[in-house]
Amino acid sequence: MSQVGVRKLKEQLSGYLKRVQGGEAIVVTERGRSVARIVPVKASSLKRDLEPMLREGSVRWNRGKPRGAGRRPVIRGRTLADMVTEDRR
């Protein structure tokens, strides 16, 4: 595990981030004291859980942010406000 001071980390952030992406953990120090640790992120559990469904074709994902539904949902029945008001009586 490497150590780097805050000032040097700020000056060479891109280089240190590449090292972290390569699997290395880095301890950040300030005036000789350890203040933080930069570690690689673990593989997303979402991707791991979606992988079988992606392979079988039951879902599609373009690796982007979800855009939501094209049209607003139609709500039938009583509103939440009506239910809360009734429950308070």
C-alpha positions as CSV (number, residue, x, y, z in Angstrom):
1,M,0.0,0.0,0.0
2,S,1.5,3.3,-1.1
3,Q,1.4,6.6,0.8
4,V,1.0,10.1,-0.7
5,G,0.7,13.5,0.8
6,V,-2.3,15.6,0.0
7,R,-0.4,18.2,-2.0
8,K,1.3,15.6,-4.2
9,L,-2.0,13.8,-4.7
10,K,-3.6,17.0,-5.9
11,E,-0.8,17.7,-8.3
12,Q,-0.8,14.1,-9.7
13,L,-4.3,13.0,-9.2
14,S,-4.8,11.3,-12.6
15,G,-1.7,9.2,-12.2
16,Y,-2.8,8.0,-8.7
17,L,-6.3,7.2,-10.0
18,K,-4.8,5.1,-12.7
19,R,-2.8,3.2,-10.1
20,V,-6.0,2.6,-8.1
21,Q,-7.8,1.4,-11.2
22,G,-5.0,-1.1,-11.5
23,G,-5.8,-2.5,-8.1
24,E,-3.5,-0.6,-5.8
25,A,-4.7,1.0,-2.6
26,I,-3.2,4.4,-1.6
27,V,-3.1,6.0,1.8
28,V,-3.4,9.8,1.8
29,T,-1.5,11.6,4.5
30,E,-1.6,15.1,5.8
31,R,1.4,16.3,7.8
32,G,2.5,12.7,8.2
33,R,-0.8,11.4,9.6
34,S,-3.0,9.0,7.6
35,V,-6.3,10.7,6.8
36,A,-7.9,8.7,4.0
37,R,-7.5,5.6,1.9
38,I,-8.3,5.4,-1.8
39,V,-9.2,1.8,-2.9
40,P,-10.6,0.3,-6.1
41,V,-14.3,-0.1,-6.1
42,K,-15.8,-3.6,-6.2
43,A,-17.7,-4.9,-9.2
44,S,-21.2,-3.7,-9.1
45,S,-23.7,-6.3,-7.7
46,L,-26.3,-4.8,-10.0
47,K,-24.3,-5.8,-13.1
48,R,-23.6,-9.2,-11.6
49,D,-27.3,-9.8,-10.9
50,L,-28.4,-8.5,-14.4
51,E,-25.8,-10.5,-16.3
52,P,-27.9,-13.7,-16.7
53,M,-31.0,-11.8,-17.7
54,L,-28.9,-9.8,-20.3
55,R,-27.5,-13.1,-21.8
56,E,-31.0,-14.7,-22.1
57,G,-32.4,-11.5,-23.7
58,S,-35.1,-10.9,-21.1
59,V,-33.8,-7.4,-20.4
60,R,-31.8,-4.8,-22.4
61,W,-29.4,-2.3,-21.0
62,N,-27.3,0.2,-23.1
63,R,-25.1,0.9,-20.0
64,G,-26.6,4.4,-19.7
65,K,-28.7,6.1,-17.1
66,P,-32.4,4.9,-17.2
67,R,-34.7,7.5,-18.8
68,G,-37.9,6.4,-17.2
69,A,-41.3,5.8,-18.8
70,G,-42.3,7.6,-22.0
71,R,-45.6,8.6,-20.6
72,R,-46.9,9.2,-17.1
73,P,-48.7,6.3,-15.3
74,V,-52.5,6.5,-15.0
75,I,-53.5,6.4,-11.3
76,R,-56.9,4.8,-10.6
77,G,-58.8,4.9,-7.4
78,R,-58.3,7.1,-4.4
79,T,-55.3,9.4,-4.0
80,L,-52.8,9.0,-1.3
81,A,-53.9,12.3,0.3
82,D,-57.5,11.0,0.5
83,M,-56.3,7.8,2.2
84,V,-54.2,9.7,4.8
85,T,-57.0,12.1,5.5
86,E,-59.4,9.2,6.1
87,D,-56.9,7.4,8.3
88,R,-56.6,10.4,10.5
89,R,-60.3,10.5,11.3
